[in-house]
Amino acid sequence: MTRIIVFASGSGSNAENIITYFKNHEKIRVAKVLCNRKDAKVFERCKRLNTPCEFFTKVDFTDNDRILSLLKLEADFIVLAGFLLKIPEKVVKAFPSKIINIHPALLPKYGGKGMYGMHVHYAVKKNNETESGITIHFVNENYDEGAIIFQAKTSIIPEDSPEDIANKIHQLEYEHFPKVIENTILSSYV
């Protein structure tokens, strides 16, 4: 059984979608969710879904080896689902091509430090883009620069607000993220 640990920082809608998708999977399961914000709604979702969810501090992640040790014991793959901290190099090196992130834009556009959530959608709107989308990619030492696994696009019309763009992007995330995780994990064992 391949074990996924999901990292989340916010509401946890993508984490819930992933947990639900793999709930009865024969080969893959979500072992745990890790969260760096005590007030994140992902804790409520995990409680409802009977999935362990654990809080950790930035110090646990970057300055000591508590999280790295936990990952080495409990994870085969790591999935970032709305997680806002940069992954420390020691974690990237311990899990090469085994950390998967989703970004709410078509990388390399609108990537990098500070480009997350609504910041991306406001930038897409401001630049009068005619399309946006999602990028699912492996994580490396730099924000949003890991090898791209999958992209999906959606049209943007001039009347779309940043909130409308966000809704279109969420639909792509919910539709594609769990399937791409599944395909990536299963193909890694071929």
Buried (B, 14 or more C-beta within 10 A) or exposed (E): EBBBBBBBBBBBBBBBBBBBBBEEBEEBBBBBBBBBBEEBBBBEBBEEBEBEBBEBEEEBBBEEBEBBEBBEEBBBBBBBBBBBBBBBEEBBEBBEBBBBBBBBBBBEBBBEEEBBBEBBBBBBBEEEBEEBBBBBBBBBEEBBBBEBBBBBEBEBEEEBEBEBBBEBBBEBBBEBBBEBBBEBBEEEEE
